[in-house]
Amino acid sequence: MSLLDVVMATNRPATDLSAFEQAVHTDGRTLYSLAFAILGDKQQAEDAVQDTMELAWKSWKTLRDPERRSAWLKRICVHRVCAYDEASSASCC
């Protein structure tokens, strides 16, 4: 299931979707850079960012402070990267 499928399958207010789209465009490159710096693999970094955004969308209502959105997304990304890293037997976390 793609990120778009996940987003479209939920019944959320348009304001949530607008804020999420902004996060994807604003934070996507930073998240990719973070993931790639740790993993060193383009495909795994892309997958980690995809997973990050999927988890973020599913958890969007738990974001307490929208001004800390970038930090929140980076934390999710690091957790996803660590999961990929554990699967490849190298450990970053």
N, C-alpha and C positions, 0 to 999 in steps of 0.2 A: 504494500500500500504506500503510495506516495504522500508527501507532505500535503499536497493539494487535496488529495482524497480525505486525509484526516481532518483538514480544516473544513472542507465542505460537508463532511458527515456530522458535524456538530451544529447545533442550533444556538448560535451566540449572537449577541447584538452587533450591529455594524461597527460600533465604536471599538469593540474588542478586535474585530478583524482589521480595522484601520490601524490601530496601535500595533498589532502584530505585524502587519505588512511593513510599517515603519521600522520596527525592530529588525526584520529580515534585511531590509535595505541598509539600515544604518550600522548594524552590528555583524552582519554576515561575513564580511572580509576579515574583521578582527578575530572572529571566532575561528575562521579557517586558518589564519596565520598562527593563532595559538595552538590549534590542533596539529597543524603541520610541523610547528617547531618541536613539539613533543614526540610526535609519531614518526616524522621523517618520511611519510608515505602519502602521496597525493590522494589516492583512492580512500584510504582509511580516514584521512582528514576530512574529505568530503562527506563520507558516511557519518563521521562523528558530528559534523555540523548539522547534517540532515536529522540525525537522532536528537540532537540538542533542540532544534527548532520544533520537532514533533513533541518532545517532552514539555517544552516551554508552552506550546499551544494548549496542550492538555492540562497544564498547571497554571494557565494565565491568570485565573481568578485568585491564585495564592500570592501573586506579586503585590506586596503590601505598599511599596513605595516606588511609583513609576519612575522617579528620578534616579533610582538605583537599578534600573532595568539592565543596563549593560553589565554591571557587576553580577547580577543574578544570572544572566545568560552565560557569562564566563564561568561561573561556578558549575552550572549544569554541564557545560562543555568539558570542563576538566574532569568531572565525574565520568562522562561518556568516554573521554580519551583514556582514562585509567582503565575502564572496562576493556577497551580495545587492546591496550598495552598488556593487561593481565592475560588476555587470550593469546597474545604472541609471546608470552613468557618473559618479556622484559618488564621491568617494573618502574613506573614513574611516581607512584603514589605511596 
